[in-house]
Amino acid sequence: MSSHASKGAAWLAARMAACRRRSPTLSQVGIFCAVGLAAMVVDYAVFVPLVQLDVLDPRLAALVGYLVSSAGSYWLNWRITFERPPLRSHLRGLGAFVVAGAGGAAIRVAAMQVIFLAWGWSRPPLVYLSSFVGIVAGAAVNYLGARYWVFRSQRP
């Protein structure tokens, strides 16, 4: 790593620590959203070609994209967002994360279905917008599951 990169990483770590001291919950939500944005990029890198090439139904393609992006999302949330190991082992914690995320994925697919039926946004390019609306709708469920179940603090 170059000197400039290590200085930048140190500066970013210091800024994150300062934000966490001032407003721990708000900064945690912000970091969770940033991790979610990174996961969404991976998700769409899988989702878009599957839909564009007409390989899978968009709802199924959304689930495949979610599954592919989940492992990286789990690791980043464990390491950065919540800064503590889960109550369970990593393997059990990952299982809990997938189960909690399944609620968010179900909301995503349900939102997509409602949008398909209401406005007919089931084909490109509008299907990408319906998927985004579904991701946003499922994000709250994903955060609450991660915060209060998967990565909850160990009580003494």
VENKALIN-V672827 format. One record per run of one state. SS is the DSSP state (hx for helix, st for strand, lp for the rest). FROM is the first residue (numbers start at 1). TO is the last residue. If there is no record, write none. Layout:
# VENKALIN-V672827
SS/FROM/TO + SS/FROM/TO
This chain:
# VENKALIN-V672827
lp/1/2 + hx/3/22 + lp/23/23 + hx/24/52 + lp/53/57 + hx/58/81 + lp/82/89 + hx/90/119 + lp/120/125 + hx/126/150 + lp/151/156
